[in-house]
Amino acid sequence: MNILQFLHDNQQQIVELTLEHLGMVALAMLFAVLVGIPLGILISRRPAWDKPVLGTANVIQTVPSLALFGMLLPVPWIGARAERLAVLALTMYALLPLIRNTYAGIKGVDPMIIEAGRGMGMTDRQVLWQLQLPLASGVILAGVRVATVISVGLATIAAAVGAGGLGEFIFRGLASVNNQLILAGAIPAALLALLADVSLGWIEKRLTRQTHAAEVAVG
Amino acid sequence: MPNSSQDGVAIEFRDVRFRVGNGLEVLRGVTLQVERGETMILLGRSGSGKTTLLKLVNALHVPSEGEILVDGKATAKWDPIALRRGIGYVIQEAGLFPHFTVARNIGLVPRMLGWPDEKIAARVNELLEVVGLEKGMAERYPNELSGGQRQRVGVARALAADPPILLMDEPFGALDAITRDELQREFQDLQKRLQKTIVFVTHDLREAMLLGSQIALLENGQLVTQLAPAEFRESNDPRVQRYLRAFQDNFTPTDGDAR
């Protein structure tokens, strides 16, 4: 039986697990964006906080993913349901690229532009919403893109704690030394990652065309 | 908004000192008055404190000692947002917002002041004409303009809400000599018509002579002297003399130091 035949025969389960996989990633990215971007904004305005926050996010990133899933198991409420645990772990991994890129994007806006805005009487809030965030949007979105691609890959490990997703195939395949089973998980996961990368890259490009061209023109 | 009547003192610096974080004193006791309708040039080399002095007027800096009065009221007592919206501000390279169209850049302060859309649009059109840009430019982005055009937009943006005071920080410094010449002449005409109170920072003596009604020479954070251009040329003060000589000896004196 070749792999295509296998994929065809198990179509329904593949679709189910892919959707489950996507669901976990989407939820984790939603939480990561809701926490990471505001945190990135915050530390760009409170210089004393940038090192501790970025440092913490960095440390989380260095924890091996399988270990992080395991470490969260005994945590009450979180450990009770595998899906919760998986989403939390994915969220934690996605935080660093989001915080770092939001911070770097805001810090990277030409200070002359910020000063011009302030000099013309923009409030701090107007400077943030009308200047810093739009001008940093390309860098922030690049962070979302990196985090999403990482999450799609990491989410395969969620199956190790029973949270489902395409990792199911991979772990079952590893256990039974069945390459087709492994590929049935790995190929859709790779395609998902690729799709996320391309589509977010496209949005990023559209968003930044104007400002990027301006930076080039000014030098 | 600072008021626009035509007599009296618009801006006054009273023994202003300014220290930066590491204790370095950038301004060491400057006292200076700017009359209404006057173009006061702050002239000096890099590090003389001229830009710092300018930014004290719209409260981008806060003095360490002394005070700055705008319309007789200390900047510390002004609401900084209201103060700044009532003062036009032009900087080198114009500081235009790259993600805003020309029209949105120019209409920035009127929009913040809550003008209705039609009034803003009409004002933008009017200003494009004032600064010599075609109406078709309104929907362009700054990166689609030449340096000279960007600077014109910068001037238009500063004039948008018709503020009585304009602060200009080396507005023509980054332009090529021919464009700079053109903009300086147009600026002269504009000033004759509009009669704004202008504080203008430059290191270029020729620009100072051409555009200023008063020239304040700064050195090491102190005011050396304040003279009308004609008096400046005749001054016997050795520090003025040195400045005059530097610009006599050199046919293109500003190019090496522009930015």
Interface residues (C-beta under 8 A of the other chain):
Chain A: M112 I113 E115 A116 G117 R118 G119 M120 G121 M122 T123 Q126 Q130 L131 P134 L135 Q210 T211 A213 A214 E215 V216 A217 V218
Chain B: K55 N58 L60 P80 I81 A82 L83 R84 R85 G86 Y89 I91 Q92 E93 A94 G95 L96 F97 P98 H99 L108 V109 M112 Y141 P142 N143 R157 A158 L167
